[in-house]
Structure formats: structure tokens, C-alpha cells
Amino acid sequence: MLDRAVVFVPADLSSPEDFAAAATPCLERIQACRYDFVGIVRSWEDAMRMTRDGRADVVVVASRAQLAHDRRPRVEAATEPVRTARPTSAHVVPVEVQRQHNRRPRRIR
């Protein structure tokens, strides 16, 4: 199941240009992280309510300046590096391959 993400754009950003400047990098991060996009909220309380209710797993903000101090629930800034996907149970290493890693390396002369 994909993580569900909500974008927080502060309500004080009233011009369409400012709104787009804040929302665009957040939407790009959601796409890069392959999150399931839930929506855009304009108040921090709404973002926290969505995470408490289980409607969102992560809140994406445009910059670190908008981050809450405790960063709970999980909050990510669009400017942070994208994390790689964690291995799933489908990525099982066969026992034969695991044994090969215990061999001494070959000497090259």
C-alpha cells in the first residue's frame, strides 16, 4: 500500500503565483516518492487532523521553514532528498547467494 500524502500550503499565500510556487515542488515530491496524493490543505490544523484520522500518512510542505518543531506525524519538505523505496518481502535473497557472500575475496596479482 502506498503512503498517502497531503500538501500543506499556508492560507496566507493568497496570490495564484505564490500558491503555485508553494504547491508545485510538493506535488513533484509526491510524484517522485510515489505517494498516493490525497489533497491540499490550507491550515496546519487540517493537515494534523488528516494524519490523526488516518486519511494521510505524510504531510509535504514547500520548505523546512513550514515544518513543525516535533515533526510528528511524519512531515517532509519538498527540498529534502527523496528516500529510496524500502525492500519488500518480494525481494528475498536465495540461500545459495547468501552463502556466496561468505567466501574470501579472490586475490588479483
N, CA and C atoms as a LAMMPS dump frame, in Angstrom:
ITEM: TIMESTEP
0
ITEM: NUMBER OF ATOMS
327
ITEM: BOX BOUNDS ff ff ff
-5.0000000000000000e+02 5.0000000000000000e+02
-5.0000000000000000e+02 5.0000000000000000e+02
-5.0000000000000000e+02 5.0000000000000000e+02
ITEM: ATOMS id mol type element x y z
1 1 1 N 0.835 -1.182 0
2 1 2 C 0 0 0
3 1 3 C 0.881 1.247 0
4 2 1 N 0.561 2.195 -0.833
5 2 2 C 1.33 3.433 -0.918
6 2 3 C 1.014 4.335 0.268
7 3 1 N 2.037 5.119 0.68
8 3 2 C 1.784 6.14 1.686
9 3 3 C 0.898 7.208 1.073
10 4 1 N -0.042 7.7 1.86
11 4 2 C -0.933 8.773 1.398
12 4 3 C -0.357 10.103 1.862
13 5 1 N -0.293 11.063 0.944
14 5 2 C 0.327 12.35 1.255
15 5 3 C -0.648 13.489 1.039
16 6 1 N -0.565 14.465 1.94
17 6 2 C -1.334 15.693 1.826
18 6 3 C -0.344 16.847 1.738
19 7 1 N -0.661 17.847 0.936
20 7 2 C 0.197 19.022 0.765
21 7 3 C -0.347 20.146 1.632
22 8 1 N 0.551 20.794 2.376
23 8 2 C 0.166 21.957 3.173
24 8 3 C 0.68 23.213 2.492
25 9 1 N -0.26 24.087 2.116
26 9 2 C 0.066 25.406 1.563
27 9 3 C -0.587 26.419 2.497
28 10 1 N 0.197 27.236 3.205
29 10 2 C -0.37 28.174 4.17
30 10 3 C -1.426 29.092 3.547
31 11 1 N -2.459 29.385 4.321
32 11 2 C -3.556 30.224 3.85
33 11 3 C -3.108 31.649 3.559
34 12 1 N -1.998 32.094 4.16
35 12 2 C -1.549 33.472 3.908
36 12 3 C -0.931 33.64 2.519
37 13 1 N -0.719 32.556 1.797
38 13 2 C -0.266 32.651 0.407
39 13 3 C -1.519 32.79 -0.463
40 14 1 N -1.884 34.024 -0.761
41 14 2 C -3.173 34.257 -1.415
42 14 3 C -3.085 34.426 -2.932
43 15 1 N -1.957 34.872 -3.448
44 15 2 C -1.878 35.081 -4.894
45 15 3 C -1.691 33.728 -5.59
46 16 1 N -2.232 33.583 -6.793
47 16 2 C -2.064 32.318 -7.526
48 16 3 C -0.598 31.966 -7.762
49 17 1 N 0.251 32.971 -7.966
50 17 2 C 1.663 32.714 -8.196
51 17 3 C 2.332 32.13 -6.948
52 18 1 N 2.03 32.72 -5.782
53 18 2 C 2.606 32.223 -4.53
54 18 3 C 2.097 30.82 -4.215
55 19 1 N 0.802 30.604 -4.446
56 19 2 C 0.214 29.285 -4.211
57 19 3 C 0.907 28.244 -5.095
58 20 1 N 1.062 28.557 -6.375
59 20 2 C 1.7 27.625 -7.307
60 20 3 C 3.159 27.384 -6.937
61 21 1 N 3.85 28.439 -6.5
62 21 2 C 5.26 28.296 -6.117
63 21 3 C 5.415 27.379 -4.908
64 22 1 N 4.43 27.364 -4.014
65 22 2 C 4.497 26.507 -2.835
66 22 3 C 4.008 25.091 -3.149
67 23 1 N 2.975 24.963 -3.958
68 23 2 C 2.374 23.65 -4.208
69 23 3 C 3.155 22.811 -5.212
70 24 1 N 3.737 23.437 -6.213
71 24 2 C 4.392 22.688 -7.291
72 24 3 C 5.514 21.773 -6.799
73 25 1 N 6.473 22.266 -6
74 25 2 C 7.533 21.341 -5.541
75 25 3 C 6.988 20.225 -4.655
76 26 1 N 5.918 20.501 -3.922
77 26 2 C 5.316 19.471 -3.072
78 26 3 C 4.702 18.369 -3.931
79 27 1 N 3.998 18.772 -4.981
80 27 2 C 3.385 17.787 -5.876
81 27 3 C 4.453 16.989 -6.619
82 28 1 N 5.551 17.648 -6.974
83 28 2 C 6.648 16.936 -7.623
84 28 3 C 7.264 15.913 -6.678
85 29 1 N 7.397 16.252 -5.399
86 29 2 C 7.935 15.314 -4.412
87 29 3 C 6.998 14.122 -4.245
88 30 1 N 5.705 14.375 -4.213
89 30 2 C 4.737 13.289 -4.078
90 30 3 C 4.871 12.329 -5.255
91 31 1 N 5.039 12.881 -6.431
92 31 2 C 5.209 12.041 -7.615
93 31 3 C 6.533 11.27 -7.547
94 32 1 N 7.614 11.939 -7.149
95 32 2 C 8.922 11.287 -7.083
96 32 3 C 8.949 10.183 -6.029
97 33 1 N 8.27 10.383 -4.92
98 33 2 C 8.233 9.385 -3.851
99 33 3 C 7.166 8.321 -4.08
100 34 1 N 6.373 8.514 -5.125
101 34 2 C 5.28 7.591 -5.454
102 34 3 C 4.272 7.473 -4.331
103 35 1 N 3.951 8.619 -3.721
104 35 2 C 2.911 8.654 -2.714
105 35 3 C 1.552 8.723 -3.4
106 36 1 N 0.534 8.352 -2.69
107 36 2 C -0.836 8.498 -3.155
108 36 3 C -1.294 9.898 -2.725
109 37 1 N -1.587 10.761 -3.691
110 37 2 C -1.957 12.148 -3.41
111 37 3 C -3.374 12.207 -2.851
112 38 1 N -3.518 12.828 -1.665
113 38 2 C -4.818 12.944 -1.008
114 38 3 C -5.442 14.303 -1.271
115 39 1 N -4.668 15.383 -1.162
116 39 2 C -5.22 16.709 -1.388
117 39 3 C -4.31 17.796 -0.863
118 40 1 N -4.808 19.019 -0.962
119 40 2 C -4.094 20.201 -0.482
120 40 3 C -4.929 20.832 0.622
121 41 1 N -4.277 21.147 1.733
122 41 2 C -4.951 21.828 2.842
123 41 3 C -4.298 23.183 3.053
124 42 1 N -5.063 24.113 3.611
125 42 2 C -4.568 25.473 3.806
126 42 3 C -4.307 25.804 5.264
127 43 1 N -4.687 24.93 6.195
128 43 2 C -4.386 25.182 7.609
129 43 3 C -3.65 23.979 8.187
130 44 1 N -2.721 24.269 9.101
131 44 2 C -1.935 23.219 9.731
132 44 3 C -2.833 22.276 10.538
133 45 1 N -3.876 22.826 11.136
134 45 2 C -4.814 22.008 11.913
135 45 3 C -5.471 20.954 11.031
136 46 1 N -5.858 21.347 9.805
137 46 2 C -6.455 20.381 8.871
138 46 3 C -5.46 19.283 8.507
139 47 1 N -4.204 19.653 8.299
140 47 2 C -3.178 18.662 7.972
141 47 3 C -3.007 17.678 9.119
142 48 1 N -2.954 18.179 10.343
143 48 2 C -2.787 17.311 11.503
144 48 3 C -4.021 16.438 11.709
145 49 1 N -5.207 16.979 11.472
146 49 2 C -6.443 16.216 11.609
147 49 3 C -6.455 15.043 10.611
148 50 1 N -6.007 15.302 9.389
149 50 2 C -5.992 14.237 8.38
150 50 3 C -5.024 13.122 8.762
151 51 1 N -3.907 13.47 9.377
152 51 2 C -2.968 12.429 9.786
153 51 3 C -3.488 11.681 11.009
154 52 1 N -4.123 12.4 11.925
155 52 2 C -4.694 11.732 13.103
156 52 3 C -5.825 10.79 12.715
157 53 1 N -6.645 11.198 11.741
158 53 2 C -7.782 10.392 11.305
159 53 3 C -7.363 9.227 10.417
160 54 1 N -6.095 9.191 10.017
161 54 2 C -5.61 8.125 9.164
162 54 3 C -5.868 8.35 7.682
163 55 1 N -6.295 9.551 7.312
164 55 2 C -6.532 9.841 5.899
165 55 3 C -5.238 10.184 5.167
166 56 1 N -4.182 10.504 5.907
167 56 2 C -2.876 10.811 5.309
168 56 3 C -1.788 10.253 6.217
169 57 1 N -0.703 9.809 5.584
170 57 2 C 0.441 9.28 6.331
171 57 3 C 1.566 10.295 6.449
172 58 1 N 1.62 11.218 5.512
173 58 2 C 2.71 12.187 5.477
174 58 3 C 2.162 13.538 5.024
175 59 1 N 2.729 14.597 5.582
176 59 2 C 2.404 15.97 5.178
177 59 3 C 3.626 16.516 4.452
178 60 1 N 3.429 17.023 3.245
179 60 2 C 4.529 17.582 2.463
180 60 3 C 4.374 19.095 2.449
181 61 1 N 5.447 19.797 2.806
182 61 2 C 5.464 21.258 2.832
183 61 3 C 6.523 21.755 1.852
184 62 1 N 6.416 23.001 1.457
185 62 2 C 7.33 23.543 0.448
186 62 3 C 8.743 23.75 0.975
187 63 1 N 8.887 24.112 2.241
188 63 2 C 10.227 24.368 2.772
189 63 3 C 10.297 23.986 4.241
190 64 1 N 11.517 23.84 4.722
191 64 2 C 11.715 23.492 6.126
192 64 3 C 11.165 24.554 7.075
193 65 1 N 11.056 25.782 6.619
194 65 2 C 10.532 26.849 7.465
195 65 3 C 9.083 26.578 7.883
196 66 1 N 8.374 25.757 7.113
197 66 2 C 6.982 25.442 7.433
198 66 3 C 6.837 24.202 8.308
199 67 1 N 7.952 23.542 8.613
200 67 2 C 7.884 22.308 9.383
201 67 3 C 7.566 22.57 10.844
202 68 1 N 6.797 21.672 11.417
203 68 2 C 6.541 21.727 12.857
204 68 3 C 7.828 21.322 13.575
205 69 1 N 8.008 21.807 14.775
206 69 2 C 9.241 21.525 15.514
207 69 3 C 9.383 20.049 15.86
208 70 1 N 8.281 19.371 16.202
209 70 2 C 8.386 17.964 16.59
210 70 3 C 8.293 17.006 15.406
211 71 1 N 7.88 17.499 14.239
212 71 2 C 7.775 16.708 13.015
213 71 3 C 6.97 15.443 13.219
214 72 1 N 5.956 15.513 14.024
215 72 2 C 5.041 14.389 14.204
216 72 3 C 3.663 14.842 13.812
217 73 1 N 2.933 14.124 13.066
218 73 2 C 3.337 12.924 12.363
219 73 3 C 4.388 13.239 11.323
220 74 1 N 4.733 12.298 10.511
221 74 2 C 5.815 12.476 9.555
222 74 3 C 5.531 13.655 8.631
223 75 1 N 6.479 14.556 8.591
224 75 2 C 6.38 15.747 7.748
225 75 3 C 7.643 15.82 6.924
226 76 1 N 7.502 16.063 5.633
227 76 2 C 8.655 16.156 4.749
228 76 3 C 8.606 17.465 3.986
229 77 1 N 9.774 18.06 3.794
230 77 2 C 9.88 19.261 2.973
231 77 3 C 10.162 18.844 1.543
232 78 1 N 9.622 19.565 0.601
233 78 2 C 9.832 19.248 -0.808
234 78 3 C 11.301 19.362 -1.189
235 79 1 N 12.087 20.116 -0.419
236 79 2 C 13.5 20.317 -0.726
237 79 3 C 14.396 19.194 -0.2
238 80 1 N 13.858 18.273 0.606
239 80 2 C 14.663 17.177 1.145
240 80 3 C 14.897 16.121 0.074
241 81 1 N 15.987 15.375 0.186
242 81 2 C 16.229 14.305 -0.795
243 81 3 C 15.127 13.256 -0.735
244 82 1 N 14.851 12.656 -1.86
245 82 2 C 13.836 11.61 -1.943
246 82 3 C 14.424 10.32 -1.418
247 83 1 N 13.693 9.664 -0.509
248 83 2 C 14.14 8.379 0.02
249 83 3 C 13.862 7.291 -1.001
250 84 1 N 14.753 6.322 -1.064
251 84 2 C 14.518 5.2 -1.963
252 84 3 C 13.527 4.258 -1.309
253 85 1 N 12.86 3.495 -2.136
254 85 2 C 11.86 2.557 -1.628
255 85 3 C 12.53 1.482 -0.789
256 86 1 N 11.841 1.085 0.265
257 86 2 C 12.352 0.019 1.112
258 86 3 C 12.128 -1.316 0.416
259 87 1 N 13.014 -2.292 0.648
260 87 2 C 12.799 -3.594 0.041
261 87 3 C 11.525 -4.228 0.592
262 88 1 N 10.813 -4.9 -0.256
263 88 2 C 9.601 -5.578 0.165
264 88 3 C 9.895 -7.047 0.376
265 89 1 N 8.913 -7.772 0.846
266 89 2 C 9.093 -9.199 1.08
267 89 3 C 9.334 -9.944 -0.225
268 90 1 N 9.021 -9.33 -1.358
269 90 2 C 9.252 -9.972 -2.647
270 90 3 C 10.736 -9.996 -3.01
271 91 1 N 11.551 -9.2 -2.326
272 91 2 C 12.985 -9.152 -2.593
273 91 3 C 13.716 -10.08 -1.628
274 92 1 N 13.578 -11.358 -1.84
275 92 2 C 14.214 -12.348 -0.974
276 92 3 C 15.466 -12.857 -1.677
277 93 1 N 16.573 -12.89 -0.942
278 93 2 C 17.832 -13.367 -1.492
279 93 3 C 17.892 -14.881 -1.301
280 94 1 N 18.076 -15.64 -2.379
281 94 2 C 18.163 -17.106 -2.237
282 94 3 C 19.316 -17.504 -1.319
283 95 1 N 19.163 -18.623 -0.65
284 95 2 C 20.167 -19.095 0.295
285 95 3 C 21.508 -19.306 -0.397
286 96 1 N 21.494 -19.804 -1.646
287 96 2 C 22.741 -20.047 -2.36
288 96 3 C 23.537 -18.757 -2.532
289 97 1 N 22.852 -17.673 -2.81
290 97 2 C 23.517 -16.377 -2.992
291 97 3 C 24.048 -15.867 -1.662
292 98 1 N 23.301 -16.069 -0.598
293 98 2 C 23.749 -15.625 0.716
294 98 3 C 25.037 -16.342 1.112
295 99 1 N 25.155 -17.627 0.798
296 99 2 C 26.351 -18.389 1.145
297 99 3 C 27.566 -17.889 0.375
298 100 1 N 27.367 -17.452 -0.843
299 100 2 C 28.484 -16.984 -1.654
300 100 3 C 29.138 -15.75 -1.058
301 101 1 N 28.417 -14.96 -0.311
302 101 2 C 28.979 -13.744 0.271
303 101 3 C 29.956 -14.042 1.404
304 102 1 N 29.96 -15.273 1.895
305 102 2 C 30.849 -15.629 2.993
306 102 3 C 32.219 -16.09 2.503
307 103 1 N 32.399 -16.188 1.199
308 103 2 C 33.678 -16.617 0.646
309 103 3 C 34.718 -15.523 0.789
310 104 1 N 35.985 -15.958 0.845
311 104 2 C 37.072 -14.989 0.833
312 104 3 C 37.167 -14.373 -0.545
313 105 1 N 37.528 -13.103 -0.658
314 105 2 C 37.684 -12.496 -1.971
315 105 3 C 38.867 -13.108 -2.718
316 106 1 N 38.78 -13.159 -4.027
317 106 2 C 39.842 -13.692 -4.863
318 106 3 C 40.985 -12.695 -4.918
319 107 1 N 42.202 -13.188 -4.864
320 107 2 C 43.372 -12.31 -4.967
321 107 3 C 43.689 -12.043 -6.429
322 108 1 N 43.93 -10.817 -6.725
323 108 2 C 44.314 -10.438 -8.088
324 108 3 C 45.77 -10.034 -8.047
325 109 1 N 46.567 -10.636 -8.948
326 109 2 C 48.011 -10.344 -8.935
327 109 3 C 48.398 -9.51 -10.099
